Amino acid sequence: MAAAEDDLSTMSDRLPPIPPENWTDAQQRFAREIIEGPRGALISPFIPLLRSPELMSHAQRMGEYLRYRSALGLRLSELAILIVARHWSQDVEWAIHEPIARREGISAETVEAFSLRRKPLNLPEDEAVVYEFCLQLNESKKVEDCTWNQAVHMFGEQGAVDLVGINGYYTLLAMVMNAAQTPPPPTSVAPLPAVPEIPT
């Protein structure tokens, strides 16, 4: 079974938290950037990345922009993050971002459809464009002309590029946490169900 399809909560964490007293100087310096930034803590994705502190630092700066200041705004960014989390069956990303997406206005019906790999119904126009863009990029490894043009018309070229960036950044985090078998944080959010890869 592929790692992305396994239940990470039942597997051994390969890169668990390192006690702060054991951090190297580089780990201390770059961890402090995250702790003192908008995240306020060294959250799950950065625990395995701490083993490569400079990579962690570059990744967190990219993520800080894409999560908090992208041209798409928070609601659409969170929608895209959920699509990536579902594509990679990444329970940590899902547990963190599912409640944020709901808070920002993504409907419960849309969240449930994503969790089951189903196409959501009655999406607002901007969410429908983000959905098609992310689905094509993740499943087909490209974006069709019509979808690209819709995204540029609606969000501008910066928004389209930021949307690619969100997909790429959260794919990186999903790969890291799936490889490290990072467990999801304590949460009331249900783990993603095991369902077929391709939405219908």
N, C-alpha and C positions, 0 to 999 in steps of 0.2 A: 504494500500500500504506500502511495506517495506521502511524503511528509505533510504536504498541504492538506491532505484529507484525514490525517490522524487527529485524535483528540489530544491536544497538547496538555490538557489538564491531568491526563493519566500517565504522562511520560516524564522522565527525569530531566530536570533543568540542567542543560549542559554548561551554561554560563550564568550561575546564580550571582546574587549581589556580592560584591567584594566589601568587606568591612572598611569604613572610611579610614580607620587607623592604618590600613594596609595599602592605601592608595599611593602610587608614585607621585612625584611632584607634578608631572604632566597630567595625570588623572585628577589630582586635586584642582589644578588650574582650570582645566576644561570642564570638569564637573561643576565648579563654582559658577561658570558662565550660565549653565542651565538652571541651577538652583536659584540664582539671582535674577533670572529672566522671567518672562510671563508664565512659564510652566510652574515655577515655584518649587520644583522637586526633581530629583533624578528619576523620572518615570520609566515604566517598563521597557520601552524600546532602547533606552540609553544604557540600561544595565548590561546587556551583552556587548554593546558598542564601546563601553568603557575600556575594554581590552585593547582597543585601538583609539586612544584618546584624541589624536588629531583628526582622524576620520570622523569620530563622534562630534567633534567641534564643528567641522565643516557641514556635516549633515544637519546638526541642530540649527545652524544659522539659516540654511535653506528651508528647513521645516518651519522655523519661526515666521519667515516671510510667507510661505505658502499657506500656513494654517491661519495666520492672524491678519495678513495685509494683502492677500492676493487680489487681483483685479476682479475676481468672481464674487467676492463677499463670502461671509461665513456660511450661509445656508447652502449655497451651491458647492462650496468647497467640501462641506461635510457630506453632501450627497455623493460627490465623487469619491471621497474616502471610503464610504460604505460599499461602493461598487468594487473598489480595489480589495477591501477586506473580504468581501464575499468571494471574489475571484480567487484569492489565495487561501480561502478558508482560515483566515487569521483571527482567532478569537480575542487576542489582546486588542487589536485595532477595533474590532467590532464592539467589545465591551466598553472601550473608552469613548468611541465616537457615536454609537447608537443613541445614547441619551442626549448628546449634544445636538445631533441631527434633529431629533424630535423637538428639543427645546427651540431650535432655530426655525421650526415650521415645516419640516419634512413629515408628511402624514404617516400615521401608524400603518395604513394600508400599503404605502410605498415601502416602508421599512420591512414589513412582513414579506412582501413580494421579493425584495432583494434577498432576504434570508433564505427563501426557498428557491432562488434562482429563477424566478418568474418575472416576466415583463410586467411592470406596474401599469395599472390602468388610470386614465384620467389625470395624467401628469400635467401640471402647468407648463406652458410652452418652454420656459427657460430650463426647467428640470428635464423636460423631454429631450432637449438638445444636449444637455450634459450627459444624460443617460446613454443616448445613442453614440455620442462621441467616445465616452469611456468604454462602452461595450465593444465597439469596433476596435478601439486601440488595444484593448486587452485580449479580445478573442481572435481578431483578424490580423493584429499587429500593424494596422494602418487605419486611416480615417478616410472615408469616402468623400469625394469632392462636395457633394450636396451637404453633408454633415459639417464638413470644415467651413463651407461658406456660411451656413446658418450660424455656427459658433462665432465666426468673425463678425458677421452682421450684428449679432446680439451682444457680444462681449468685447469686440475689438480684437485686434491681433494680439495685444498684450494678454487679454483674457484667454484666448485660445492657447497661447504659449504657456500661460500659468496653469491651464487645465492639463496640458501635457506634463508639466512639472509636478503637479499634485499626483497624477498617476504614477510617474516615475519615482517620486520620493517615497510614497507609501508602499510601492512595490519593493523598494530597497528595504524599508523597515520590515515588511512582511517576510521577505527572504531571510533577513537576519534572525527574526524571532522564530520562524519555522525551523531554520537550521539549528538554532540554539535551544529549541523546544522551551521557549519562554512561557511560563504559565500565565493565564489571565489574572488580573487583579481581582480581589474580592468584590463582587458586584451582584446585583439582582438581575442583570441581563443574561438571558439564556444563551448557552453556547450555540454556535451555528450548527444547524442540522446537516447531516451528510446527505447530499442530493446530487444528481447528475451535473456534470460540468456545464453543459450548454443550455442556456435559457430557452424556453419555448413560448 
